Every structure is written in structure tokens, then in C-alpha cells.
Amino acid sequence: DLYIVGMLNPDGRKKLERTLDYCWRGNSKGVDINRNFPWNFNGPGSSSNPESEEYNGGYPFSEPESRAIKRYLEFEKPFDAVFSFHSGTKQIYVPFSDTKSVKTEREHWNFENQISLASLIASKIPHFKYGKAFDLLHYNADGTLFDYAAGVFNVSYSFAIELWGNPVKDCFEMFNPESRMLRETLDELHPFFEIIFLELIGRILHLQYNRNCFITVSYTHLTLP
């Protein structure tokens, strides 16, 4: 089964479009949903300050968006894979990204298989980097969805993936391809999803897992249409 959440932050998206603040990343209350999960919650890679762009909401699952994901992970069939899609760069992250994991060099139990899938994806799509999140990022991120899924629910394949990025100062251009490049960008990303599904189906059948659910989550305030 495939579960898709096409937009996890709809009211944040509406606020962004209303205010034209293209750097906005929180929901309508200013909470960064991807810092609202109970995995090293309130660590230095987030903030308890409501004025911060990494405001974590004050306590885990303070937001309906994160609670909705919690219900899926707790009450549906166990998930084999979780993909949390973002924009801002072109990178494929495997767990972990939190401050404690950086200090202890924690490694996910299925790291070798995760990194092999990330390598395969990156080999088919130009300009993508991959690796442990804390090796690729220039900052720690505490309370993220993909760490939560990997660490609390032991999801076999948990990825955070930045689908698009343009290294410029303007937030709109950083998070979105130009209109004239949209079709080209979507065509470039199409093999990405083919690889994910075909590879995961084969790996799960080979390992004879008893779990057959996938969830694809879009968290970002700006996404490819």
C-alpha cells in the first residue's frame, strides 16, 4: 500500500502565498513541523523561541500536522519506508540528523541498505549528493520526521530528500525552479520515483518482510507542482 500526503503544511503554504514571504517555513502559527517530532526534541538543532524559523512548537506533537503523521505510523500497518520530501538543495539524507546522533556517531540499523539505495538514486539523477544527514548538513536538525520514523518505529528505509535547490540568496528561486524549467525539472525527477518503488518492492520481497506499506510525505512550504 502507498500512502501519500501531498502537502503536510497547507496553512503555512497559504500564509506564504498571502504574505509573499518566500522564506517562510513554518505553519500558520510559525511552528516548523519538521522540528515537532519527539526525536531529540528541543535539542540545539531546533528552537523554543517562537520568533525562530526553527521554532519547535514548545512540546512534541503540538501541531495537528505532526499528530496526523503520528496516527499513521502508530495505527496503520507497520511501514517499510518513509520519504520526507523538501526543497532547498539536491541531496538525499539517511538517518540521523539530530545533535545527539552527531555526537555519538549513531548509525541506523539498516544503514548499508539505505545508503546503497541512496547511491543508486543519485547515480540515475544528475547533481544529487547522498549520505548520512549529519555528514552532509552544515547544521544539526532535532525533532525531524525522518529521524522519528527511523529511530522510534525502526522503519527500514527512512529518507529525507531535497528535490530541488538553487544556491542563490532569493528564497523563491532557492526553493522553486523557474517556470520555463518546470517541465524539464519534473522529467529529470521522474526516474527517481521509478527507482524508489521498483527497488523497494524487490528488496522487501527478497527480505520477506511482513510489512508492505509505504508513505510519501511532502513537508515543504514550497513544492514542485
Residue pairs with C-beta under 8 A, 6 or more apart in sequence:
1 77
1 212
1 213
1 214
2 213
2 214
2 215
2 216
3 72
3 76
3 213
3 214
3 215
3 216
4 215
4 216
5 68
5 69
5 215
5 216
5 217
5 218
6 218
7 13
7 218
7 223
8 33
8 65
8 68
8 69
8 217
8 218
8 219
9 26
9 27
9 33
9 65
9 219
9 220
9 221
11 27
11 28
12 24
12 25
12 26
12 27
12 28
12 33
12 221
13 221
13 222
14 28
15 21
15 24
15 27
15 28
16 22
16 24
16 221
16 222
22 170
22 171
22 172
22 175
22 222
23 53
23 171
24 221
25 32
25 53
25 220
25 221
26 32
26 33
26 53
26 55
26 221
27 33
27 63
27 65
29 57
29 63
30 50
30 51
30 55
31 55
31 56
31 57
31 62
31 63
32 46
32 53
32 54
32 55
32 56
32 57
33 63
33 65
33 66
33 145
33 219
34 84
34 86
34 141
34 143
34 144
34 145
34 219
35 45
35 46
35 47
35 54
35 55
35 56
35 57
35 141
35 142
35 143
35 144
36 56
36 57
36 60
36 61
36 62
36 63
36 65
36 66
36 143
37 60
37 61
37 66
37 69
37 70
37 143
37 144
37 145
37 147
37 148
38 60
38 61
38 143
38 148
38 152
39 98
39 142
39 143
39 144
39 147
39 148
39 151
39 152
40 98
40 99
40 100
40 101
40 142
40 143
40 147
41 56
41 59
41 60
41 142
41 143
42 48
42 56
42 142
42 143
43 98
43 99
43 100
43 140
43 142
43 143
44 99
44 140
44 142
45 54
45 97
45 98
45 99
45 139
45 140
45 141
45 142
45 143
46 54
46 55
46 56
46 141
46 142
46 143
47 54
47 55
47 56
48 55
48 56
48 58
49 55
56 142
56 143
57 63
57 66
60 66
60 143
61 67
61 70
66 145
69 145
69 217
72 79
72 215
73 79
73 82
73 149
73 152
73 153
73 215
76 213
77 211
77 212
77 213
78 153
78 210
78 211
78 213
79 149
79 153
79 155
79 211
79 213
79 214
79 215
80 155
80 156
80 157
80 200
80 204
80 209
80 211
80 212
80 213
80 214
81 155
81 156
81 157
81 158
81 159
81 196
81 200
81 214
81 215
82 145
82 146
82 149
82 150
82 155
82 157
82 158
82 159
82 214
82 215
82 217
83 159
83 161
83 196
83 214
83 215
83 216
83 217
84 144
84 145
84 146
84 159
84 160
84 161
84 217
84 219
85 161
85 163
85 216
85 217
85 218
85 219
85 220
85 223
86 160
86 161
86 162
86 163
86 219
86 220
87 162
87 163
87 164
87 165
87 174
87 175
87 176
87 220
87 222
87 223
87 224
88 162
88 164
88 165
88 174
88 175
88 220
89 162
89 165
89 167
90 127
90 128
90 129
90 162
90 163
90 164
90 165
91 128
91 129
91 130
91 136
91 161
91 162
91 165
92 118
92 121
92 122
92 128
92 129
92 130
92 131
92 159
92 161
92 162
93 130
93 131
93 132
93 133
93 136
93 137
93 146
93 159
93 160
93 161
93 162
94 108
94 111
94 114
94 115
94 118
94 130
94 131
94 132
94 133
94 158
94 159
95 101
95 108
95 114
95 132
95 133
95 146
95 147
95 150
95 151
95 158
96 102
96 106
96 108
96 132
96 133
96 134
96 147
96 150
96 151
97 133
97 134
97 137
97 140
97 141
97 142
97 144
97 146
97 147
97 160
98 134
98 140
98 141
98 142
98 143
98 144
98 147
99 140
99 142
100 106
101 134
101 147
102 134
102 140
107 132
108 114
108 150
108 158
109 154
110 156
110 157
111 132
113 156
113 157
113 203
114 156
114 157
114 158
114 159
115 130
115 131
115 132
117 157
117 196
117 199
117 200
117 203
118 130
118 131
118 159
119 130
120 195
120 199
121 128
121 130
121 192
121 195
121 196
122 128
122 129
122 130
124 191
124 192
124 195
125 188
125 189
125 191
125 192
126 188
129 136
130 136
133 141
133 146
133 147
133 160
134 140
141 147
144 160
145 160
145 217
145 219
146 158
146 159
146 160
147 158
149 155
149 158
150 158
156 204
156 209
157 200
163 189
163 192
163 224
164 175
164 176
164 177
164 185
164 224
165 174
165 175
166 173
166 174
166 177
167 174
168 174
172 222
175 220
175 221
175 222
176 222
176 224
177 184
177 185
177 224
182 224
182 225
185 224
186 224
189 224
197 214
200 214
204 211
204 212
